Amino acid sequence: MDATYQRLGASQPREAGEDSRPQVRLELKTQRRLLVTGLVVLDSLMLVASASVAYLVRFQIPLPLFRDVLPRLEYYLPMAGGMVLLWLGLFVWSGLYDEHNLLGGTREYALVFNACTTGTLLIVFGTFLVEAPVSRGLLVLTWLFTLLFVGSARFVFRRLIYRLRRQGYFLRPAVVVGANAEGVALARQLDIWAASGMRLVGFVDDTLPPGTMIHNGLSVLGTLDDLERLTRQEGVKELVVATAGVTRERLLDVVQTYGMSPEVDIHFSSGLFEILTTGVRVRERAYVPLISLNKVRLTGVDVLLKTTLDLAITLPGLIVISPLLALIAILIKLDSPGPVFHRRRVFGLYGREFDAFKFRTMYADWQQRVDSDEVRNQFVLGVKPKNDPRVTRLGRFLRQYSLDELPQLINVLKRDMSLVGPRMITKEEAAFYEQWKMNLLTIRPGITGLWQVSGRADVTYEEKVRVDMYYIRNYTIWLDLQILFQTIPAVLKREGAY
């Protein structure tokens, strides 16, 4: 299972008592200066490239969209230089070099869009005031190429920084406040996912003595009264507060001490981190800020990207494999009596039940072939015995290569399922998920997922639950793409397929 986390870009968990956390190689301030300097240079190069490519496309490539005009490089060259300086200034003004906005994903792209759009409008307004003619096509192309080049460059730059963070660079020392179950869950998540930008140095807790080992080499460093000393000694820049592990009075003390500190940032968990995986939103009611839970895990751009990926692969995929589906249907009818498809009643988004389609791989009278209560209980838990007496000869072959799951592409089109997601579960299995059950209902189940690339049927039930929670909590479209690419070799290896 640790190998799976590594393939997905997470750090390998440490043995208890072992301190193999990435160590800071350069002073934190030096690293930040290098980061900002690198971004300024990168943005400058992309702005120059955008203006250059826009000029070539507008004046050197005969496109029917534009009128033929005589290009004047000596006229546009000073304007391009001023544009680069203007947009760099707007990047600074927009906070694109602020450490709280750096490497921020969609938030960072939104800031880039706003800055570039503002810069373009200012240029249009400026040329109007001074009555300096400028090609409107050139301005539009420059704006488009700037969005594309700067956005793409920052995406690549962010991936590079994530890789360097796993080597110990660009990490801010952090302390978890509260060593209860929630604090341990927070530490485990931050410790595994090195790209978070935090380097955990330990816990502070009022109930456990200093030196108590809590999680993978991380111990209690002291009480909340020792925070001021620890921030100096360890250079702590981030406080991650497990709100359920701290009393209200002590929490207020922490906020009053560090809430306005320019050196230390405070982050509060929801108090239910270990069981909640959806996002939250803050709304003010009667001048009281209240936290509300999102009903689903994915919203906005994430839904758009995931739906686009599902349909872009499923629609042409069904057309291409339709002869194979017809052949399998004929073989099933010839192999054993019974229907072609098996409908499995499972839970989907919002807890709605639906029928997941599969090619029938079992005998229609399988109940008569099983006379052991122990084996029947395994079936209820979703455990597949290696020599399953219910499975037909053709069914074994279909299961080995996951061909029996191909009809679930229809479920993807119906939006009951997604290509990648957590395991689908039945009502009987849901009871064994206990408090984790609600998380499975916040996202559509998938044809493949982390459980598929982690060993399929050979993965224990507890591990299936754990990897499902990991996927839901850490979802990105890149994680989906990575799992899709890993699914093909996992299926061909036939490990855990029976």
C-alpha positions as CSV (number, residue, x, y, z in Angstrom):
1,M,0.0,0.0,0.0
2,D,2.9,2.4,0.7
3,A,4.1,1.7,-2.9
4,T,0.8,3.0,-4.1
5,Y,1.1,6.2,-2.2
6,Q,4.7,6.7,-3.6
7,R,3.4,6.2,-7.2
8,L,0.9,8.9,-6.6
9,G,3.5,11.4,-5.4
10,A,3.1,11.0,-1.7
11,S,5.9,10.5,0.8
12,Q,6.6,7.0,2.1
13,P,5.4,6.6,5.7
14,R,8.1,6.2,8.3
15,E,8.4,3.5,10.8
16,A,7.6,4.5,14.4
17,G,10.5,6.2,16.0
18,E,12.3,6.8,12.7
19,D,13.0,10.4,11.8
20,S,13.5,10.4,8.0
21,R,11.5,13.6,7.4
22,P,13.0,15.8,4.7
23,Q,15.4,18.2,6.2
24,V,15.7,21.8,5.2
25,R,18.9,22.3,3.2
26,L,18.8,26.1,2.9
27,E,17.6,28.8,5.1
28,L,13.8,29.3,4.6
29,K,14.1,32.9,3.7
30,T,16.8,32.1,1.1
31,Q,14.5,29.4,-0.4
32,R,11.6,31.9,-0.6
33,R,13.8,34.5,-2.3
34,L,14.9,31.9,-4.9
35,L,11.3,30.8,-5.4
36,V,10.1,34.4,-6.0
37,T,13.1,35.3,-8.2
38,G,12.6,32.2,-10.3
39,L,8.9,33.0,-10.7
40,V,9.7,36.6,-11.7
41,V,12.2,35.5,-14.3
42,L,9.8,32.8,-15.6
43,D,6.9,35.2,-15.9
44,S,9.1,37.8,-17.7
45,L,10.2,35.2,-20.2
46,M,6.6,34.1,-20.8
47,L,5.4,37.6,-21.2
48,V,8.1,38.3,-23.8
49,A,7.3,35.0,-25.5
50,S,3.6,35.9,-25.5
51,A,4.2,39.3,-27.1
52,S,6.6,37.8,-29.7
53,V,4.3,34.9,-30.7
54,A,1.3,37.3,-30.9
55,Y,3.3,39.6,-33.2
56,L,4.3,36.7,-35.5
57,V,0.7,35.3,-35.6
58,R,-0.8,38.8,-36.3
59,F,1.6,40.1,-38.9
60,Q,3.5,37.1,-40.3
61,I,0.8,34.5,-40.7
62,P,-2.0,35.4,-43.2
63,L,-5.2,34.7,-41.3
64,P,-8.6,35.6,-42.7
65,L,-9.6,37.0,-39.3
66,F,-7.2,40.0,-39.7
67,R,-6.8,42.7,-42.3
68,D,-3.5,43.0,-44.1
69,V,-1.4,45.8,-42.6
70,L,2.2,46.8,-42.8
71,P,4.0,45.5,-39.6
72,R,6.1,48.1,-37.8
73,L,8.4,46.3,-35.3
74,E,10.1,49.5,-34.2
75,Y,6.7,50.9,-33.2
76,Y,5.5,47.8,-31.2
77,L,8.9,46.9,-29.6
78,P,8.8,49.7,-27.0
79,M,5.1,49.0,-26.4
80,A,5.9,45.4,-25.7
81,G,8.6,46.3,-23.2
82,G,6.2,48.6,-21.4
83,M,3.6,45.9,-21.4
84,V,6.0,43.4,-19.7
85,L,6.8,45.9,-17.0
86,L,3.1,46.8,-16.6
87,W,2.0,43.2,-16.2
88,L,4.8,42.3,-13.9
89,G,3.7,45.2,-11.7
90,L,0.1,43.9,-11.9
91,F,1.3,40.4,-10.9
92,V,2.9,41.9,-7.8
93,W,-0.2,44.0,-7.0
94,S,-2.5,40.9,-7.5
95,G,-0.4,38.9,-5.0
96,L,1.0,36.4,-7.4
97,Y,4.3,36.6,-5.6
98,D,2.8,36.5,-2.1
99,E,3.7,33.2,-0.3
100,H,0.0,32.7,0.6
101,N,-1.0,32.6,-3.1
102,L,2.0,30.8,-4.6
103,L,1.4,27.3,-5.9
104,G,-2.3,27.8,-5.2
105,G,-3.7,25.9,-8.2
106,T,-7.0,27.3,-9.5
107,R,-6.7,30.3,-7.2
108,E,-3.4,31.2,-8.7
109,Y,-4.8,30.8,-12.3
110,A,-7.7,33.1,-11.4
111,L,-5.2,35.8,-10.2
112,V,-3.2,35.4,-13.4
113,F,-6.4,35.8,-15.5
114,N,-7.5,38.9,-13.5
115,A,-4.0,40.5,-13.8
116,C,-3.7,39.8,-17.5
117,T,-7.2,41.1,-18.2
118,T,-6.6,44.2,-16.2
119,G,-3.3,44.8,-18.0
120,T,-5.0,44.5,-21.4
121,L,-7.7,46.9,-20.5
122,L,-5.2,49.4,-19.2
123,I,-3.3,49.3,-22.5
124,V,-6.5,49.8,-24.4
125,F,-7.4,52.7,-22.2
126,G,-3.9,54.2,-22.4
127,T,-3.7,54.0,-26.2
128,F,-7.1,55.7,-26.4
129,L,-6.0,58.6,-24.2
130,V,-2.8,59.3,-26.1
131,E,-4.4,58.5,-29.5
132,A,-1.7,55.9,-30.3
133,P,-3.1,53.4,-32.8
134,V,-2.6,49.7,-31.9
135,S,-3.8,46.5,-33.6
136,R,-6.8,45.2,-31.8
137,G,-6.0,41.7,-33.1
138,L,-2.5,42.0,-31.6
139,L,-3.9,42.9,-28.2
140,V,-6.3,40.0,-28.2
141,L,-3.6,37.6,-29.2
142,T,-1.2,38.9,-26.7
143,W,-3.8,38.5,-23.9
144,L,-4.6,34.9,-25.0
145,F,-1.0,33.8,-25.4
146,T,-0.1,35.4,-22.0
147,L,-2.9,33.4,-20.3
148,L,-1.7,30.3,-22.0
149,F,2.1,30.7,-21.6
150,V,2.1,32.1,-18.0
151,G,-0.5,29.6,-16.8
152,S,1.3,26.7,-18.4
153,A,4.7,27.8,-17.1
154,R,3.4,28.2,-13.6
155,F,1.8,24.8,-13.8
156,V,5.1,23.2,-14.7
157,F,6.9,25.3,-12.1
158,R,4.5,24.2,-9.4
159,R,5.1,20.5,-10.3
160,L,8.9,21.2,-10.0
161,I,8.4,22.7,-6.6
162,Y,6.3,19.8,-5.5
163,R,9.1,17.5,-6.5
164,L,11.6,19.6,-4.6
165,R,9.4,19.6,-1.5
166,R,9.6,15.8,-1.4
167,Q,13.4,16.4,-1.3
168,G,13.1,18.7,1.7
169,Y,13.1,22.1,0.0
170,F,10.4,24.9,0.3
171,L,8.9,23.4,3.4
172,R,7.7,25.6,6.3
173,P,8.1,24.1,9.8
174,A,4.8,23.3,11.4
175,V,3.4,22.1,14.7
176,V,0.1,20.2,15.3
177,V,-1.7,21.6,18.3
178,G,-3.5,18.8,20.0
179,A,-2.4,15.1,20.0
180,N,-5.9,13.5,20.1
181,A,-7.2,11.3,17.3
182,E,-8.0,14.3,15.1
183,G,-4.5,15.6,15.6
184,V,-3.0,12.3,14.6
185,A,-5.2,12.1,11.5
186,L,-4.1,15.6,10.5
187,A,-0.4,14.7,11.0
188,R,-0.7,11.5,9.0
189,Q,-2.3,13.4,6.1
190,L,0.3,16.2,6.1
191,D,3.2,13.8,6.7
192,I,2.3,11.6,3.8
193,W,1.5,14.5,1.4
194,A,4.8,16.4,1.3
195,A,3.5,18.7,-1.5
196,S,1.5,20.4,1.2
197,G,4.5,22.6,1.9
198,M,4.6,21.8,5.6
199,R,7.4,20.0,7.5
200,L,5.9,18.7,10.7
201,V,8.3,19.0,13.7
202,G,6.0,17.6,16.4
203,F,2.9,18.1,18.6
204,V,2.0,20.4,21.5
205,D,-0.5,19.1,23.9
206,D,-1.6,19.9,27.4
207,T,-2.5,16.3,28.4
208,L,0.5,14.3,27.4
209,P,4.0,14.6,28.8
210,P,6.8,16.0,26.5
211,G,8.6,13.2,24.6
212,T,5.6,11.0,24.1
213,M,5.8,9.5,20.7
214,I,2.6,10.1,18.7
215,H,3.1,9.3,15.0
216,N,6.0,8.2,12.9
217,G,8.9,9.7,14.8
218,L,6.9,12.8,15.8
219,S,6.5,13.4,19.5
220,V,5.0,15.9,22.0
221,L,7.4,18.8,22.2
222,G,5.6,20.5,25.1
223,T,2.4,22.2,26.2
224,L,0.6,25.2,24.7
225,D,2.6,27.3,27.2
226,D,5.7,26.3,25.4
227,L,4.5,27.4,21.9
228,E,6.4,30.7,22.1
229,R,9.7,29.0,22.9
230,L,9.1,26.3,20.2
231,T,8.4,28.9,17.5
232,R,11.8,30.4,18.2
233,Q,13.8,27.2,18.6
234,E,12.2,25.2,15.8
235,G,11.5,28.2,13.5
236,V,7.8,27.2,13.4
237,K,5.8,29.1,10.7
238,E,2.6,27.1,10.7
239,L,0.2,26.0,13.6
240,V,-2.3,23.3,12.6
241,V,-4.9,23.3,15.4
242,A,-7.0,20.1,16.0
243,T,-9.9,22.0,17.5
244,A,-11.4,18.9,19.2
245,G,-8.1,18.5,21.1
246,V,-7.9,22.0,22.6
247,T,-10.2,23.6,25.2
248,R,-12.0,26.8,24.2
249,E,-10.0,28.9,26.6
250,R,-6.7,27.6,25.3
251,L,-7.8,28.0,21.8
252,L,-8.6,31.7,22.4
253,D,-5.1,32.1,24.0
254,V,-3.5,30.7,20.8
255,V,-5.6,33.0,18.6
256,Q,-4.8,36.1,20.7
257,T,-1.1,35.3,20.6
258,Y,-0.6,34.4,17.0
259,G,-3.7,35.6,15.2
260,M,-2.0,38.8,14.1
261,S,1.5,37.5,14.0
262,P,3.3,38.2,10.7
263,E,5.6,35.3,11.2
264,V,3.2,32.4,12.1
265,D,0.1,31.3,10.3
266,I,-2.7,29.5,12.1
267,H,-4.9,26.8,10.5
268,F,-8.0,25.2,12.2
269,S,-9.4,21.8,11.3
270,S,-13.1,21.3,11.3
271,G,-13.0,19.1,14.3
272,L,-14.3,16.1,12.2
273,F,-11.3,15.8,9.9
274,E,-11.0,12.0,10.3
275,I,-14.5,11.3,9.0
276,L,-15.4,14.3,6.7
277,T,-13.9,14.6,3.3
278,T,-16.1,17.3,1.7
279,G,-15.2,21.0,1.6
280,V,-16.7,23.6,3.8
281,R,-18.0,27.1,3.3
282,V,-18.3,29.9,5.8
283,R,-21.4,32.0,5.9
284,E,-22.3,34.7,8.4
285,R,-25.7,34.5,10.2
286,A,-26.6,37.1,12.7
287,Y,-23.0,38.4,12.5
288,V,-21.8,34.9,13.5
289,P,-19.5,33.1,11.1
290,L,-20.8,29.5,10.7
291,I,-19.2,26.6,8.9
292,S,-21.4,24.6,6.6
293,L,-20.5,21.3,5.0
294,N,-20.7,20.8,1.2
295,K,-23.1,18.0,0.3
296,V,-20.6,16.6,-2.3
297,R,-16.9,16.4,-2.5
298,L,-16.5,17.9,-6.0
299,T,-17.8,21.3,-7.1
300,G,-17.3,23.8,-9.9
301,V,-14.2,23.2,-12.0
302,D,-13.5,19.8,-10.5
303,V,-17.0,18.6,-11.7
304,L,-16.5,20.1,-15.1
305,L,-13.1,18.5,-15.6
306,K,-14.1,15.1,-14.3
307,T,-17.3,15.0,-16.4
308,T,-15.3,16.0,-19.5
309,L,-12.8,13.2,-18.9
310,D,-15.5,10.7,-18.3
311,L,-17.4,11.6,-21.5
312,A,-14.4,12.1,-23.7
313,I,-13.2,8.5,-23.0
314,T,-16.6,6.7,-22.6
315,L,-18.4,7.9,-25.7
316,P,-15.8,7.0,-28.3
317,G,-14.7,4.0,-26.2
318,L,-18.2,2.4,-26.3
319,I,-18.3,2.8,-30.1
320,V,-14.9,1.2,-30.5
321,I,-15.5,-1.8,-28.3
322,S,-19.2,-2.4,-29.3
323,P,-18.2,-5.5,-31.4
324,L,-16.3,-6.9,-28.4
325,L,-19.4,-6.3,-26.2
326,A,-21.6,-8.1,-28.6
327,L,-19.1,-11.1,-28.8
328,I,-19.0,-11.4,-25.0
329,A,-22.8,-11.3,-24.8
330,I,-23.0,-14.2,-27.3
331,L,-20.4,-16.2,-25.5
332,I,-22.2,-15.8,-22.1
333,K,-25.4,-17.2,-23.6
334,L,-23.5,-20.1,-25.1
335,D,-21.5,-20.8,-21.9
336,S,-24.3,-21.2,-19.3
337,P,-28.1,-20.6,-19.0
338,G,-29.1,-17.2,-17.7
339,P,-29.2,-13.5,-18.5
340,V,-26.3,-11.7,-20.2
341,F,-26.1,-8.9,-17.7
342,H,-26.0,-8.9,-13.9
343,R,-27.5,-5.9,-12.1
344,R,-25.9,-5.1,-8.7
345,R,-27.9,-2.7,-6.5
346,V,-25.4,-0.2,-5.0
347,F,-25.1,3.2,-3.5
348,G,-24.2,6.2,-5.6
349,L,-23.9,10.0,-5.1
350,Y,-26.1,11.4,-2.3
351,G,-26.8,7.8,-1.2
352,R,-29.1,7.1,-4.1
353,E,-29.3,3.5,-5.1
354,F,-28.8,2.4,-8.7
355,D,-28.2,-0.8,-10.7
356,A,-24.5,-1.2,-11.7
357,F,-24.3,-3.3,-14.9
358,K,-21.8,-6.1,-15.3
359,F,-21.6,-9.1,-17.6
360,R,-22.9,-12.2,-15.8
361,T,-19.9,-14.2,-14.6
362,M,-21.7,-16.6,-12.2
363,Y,-24.1,-19.5,-12.7
364,A,-27.8,-18.4,-12.5
365,D,-28.3,-21.1,-9.8
366,W,-25.2,-20.3,-7.8
367,Q,-27.1,-20.5,-4.4
368,Q,-27.4,-24.2,-5.0
369,R,-23.7,-24.6,-5.5
370,V,-22.7,-23.0,-2.2
371,D,-23.6,-24.8,1.0
372,S,-21.3,-23.1,3.5
373,D,-22.5,-20.2,5.7
374,E,-18.9,-19.0,6.0
375,V,-18.5,-18.6,2.3
376,R,-21.9,-16.9,2.0
377,N,-20.8,-14.3,4.7
378,Q,-17.7,-13.6,2.6
379,F,-19.9,-12.7,-0.4
380,V,-21.9,-10.3,1.8
381,L,-18.6,-8.5,2.7
382,G,-17.6,-8.3,-1.0
383,V,-14.7,-10.8,-0.4
384,K,-13.9,-12.9,-3.4
385,P,-12.6,-16.4,-2.7
386,K,-9.9,-17.5,-5.2
387,N,-11.8,-20.7,-6.1
388,D,-15.3,-19.2,-6.2
389,P,-17.8,-22.1,-7.0
390,R,-20.3,-19.6,-8.3
391,V,-18.1,-18.4,-11.3
392,T,-18.5,-19.9,-14.7
393,R,-15.6,-20.9,-17.0
394,L,-16.0,-17.9,-19.2
395,G,-16.6,-15.8,-16.1
396,R,-13.2,-16.6,-14.7
397,F,-11.6,-15.3,-17.9
398,L,-13.8,-12.1,-17.9
399,R,-12.9,-11.4,-14.3
400,Q,-9.2,-11.9,-14.9
401,Y,-9.1,-9.1,-17.4
402,S,-12.0,-7.0,-15.8
403,L,-14.0,-7.5,-19.1
404,D,-17.1,-8.1,-17.0
405,E,-17.0,-4.5,-15.9
406,L,-17.2,-3.0,-19.4
407,P,-21.0,-2.5,-19.3
408,Q,-20.5,-0.1,-16.5
409,L,-19.5,2.4,-19.2
410,I,-23.2,2.7,-19.6
411,N,-23.5,3.7,-16.0
412,V,-20.9,6.4,-16.7
413,L,-23.0,7.8,-19.5
414,K,-26.0,7.8,-17.2
415,R,-23.9,9.7,-14.6
416,D,-24.4,7.0,-12.0
417,M,-20.7,6.3,-12.0
418,S,-17.4,7.8,-13.0
419,L,-14.4,6.2,-14.7
420,V,-12.3,6.7,-11.6
421,G,-13.7,6.8,-8.1
422,P,-14.1,4.8,-4.8
423,R,-15.5,1.3,-4.8
424,M,-19.2,0.9,-5.2
425,I,-20.8,-0.7,-2.1
426,T,-24.1,-2.5,-1.5
427,K,-26.5,-1.8,1.4
428,E,-25.1,-4.9,3.2
429,E,-21.5,-3.7,2.8
430,A,-22.3,-0.1,4.0
431,A,-22.7,-1.3,7.6
432,F,-19.0,-2.3,7.7
433,Y,-17.9,1.2,6.7
434,E,-19.4,2.6,9.9
435,Q,-18.7,6.4,10.1
436,W,-16.8,6.3,6.8
437,K,-19.9,5.4,4.9
438,M,-21.1,9.0,4.4
439,N,-17.8,9.9,2.6
440,L,-18.5,7.3,-0.2
441,L,-21.8,9.1,-0.8
442,T,-20.2,12.4,-1.6
443,I,-18.6,11.3,-4.9
444,R,-19.7,8.9,-7.7
445,P,-18.2,5.4,-7.5
446,G,-15.7,4.4,-10.2
447,I,-15.1,1.6,-12.6
448,T,-11.5,1.7,-11.5
449,G,-9.8,3.4,-8.5
450,L,-6.9,3.2,-6.1
451,W,-8.2,-0.2,-4.9
452,Q,-8.0,-1.5,-8.5
453,V,-4.3,-0.5,-8.9
454,S,-3.4,-1.6,-5.3
455,G,-4.1,-5.3,-5.7
456,R,-7.8,-5.6,-6.5
457,A,-9.3,-8.6,-4.7
458,D,-6.0,-9.2,-2.8
459,V,-6.4,-6.0,-0.9
460,T,-7.9,-6.5,2.6
461,Y,-11.3,-4.9,3.4
462,E,-9.6,-2.4,5.8
463,E,-7.2,-1.4,3.1
464,K,-10.0,-0.9,0.6
465,V,-11.7,1.5,3.1
466,R,-8.4,3.3,3.7
467,V,-7.5,3.8,0.0
468,D,-11.1,5.0,-0.8
469,M,-10.8,7.6,1.9
470,Y,-7.4,8.6,0.6
471,Y,-8.8,9.0,-2.9
472,I,-11.8,11.1,-1.8
473,R,-9.7,13.4,0.4
474,N,-6.9,13.9,-2.2
475,Y,-8.9,14.0,-5.4
476,T,-7.4,16.0,-8.4
477,I,-7.9,15.5,-12.1
478,W,-4.3,14.5,-12.3
479,L,-4.8,11.7,-9.7
480,D,-7.6,10.4,-12.0
481,L,-5.3,10.4,-15.0
482,Q,-2.6,8.7,-13.1
483,I,-4.9,6.0,-11.9
484,L,-6.3,5.4,-15.4
485,F,-2.7,5.0,-16.7
486,Q,-1.9,2.6,-13.9
487,T,-5.1,0.6,-14.4
488,I,-4.0,-0.9,-17.8
489,P,-0.8,-2.7,-16.4
490,A,-2.7,-3.7,-13.2
491,V,-5.4,-5.4,-15.3
492,L,-2.8,-7.1,-17.6
493,K,-0.9,-8.4,-14.6
494,R,-4.1,-10.1,-13.4
495,E,-3.0,-9.7,-9.8
496,G,-5.9,-10.2,-7.4
497,A,-8.3,-10.9,-10.3
498,Y,-10.6,-13.9,-9.6
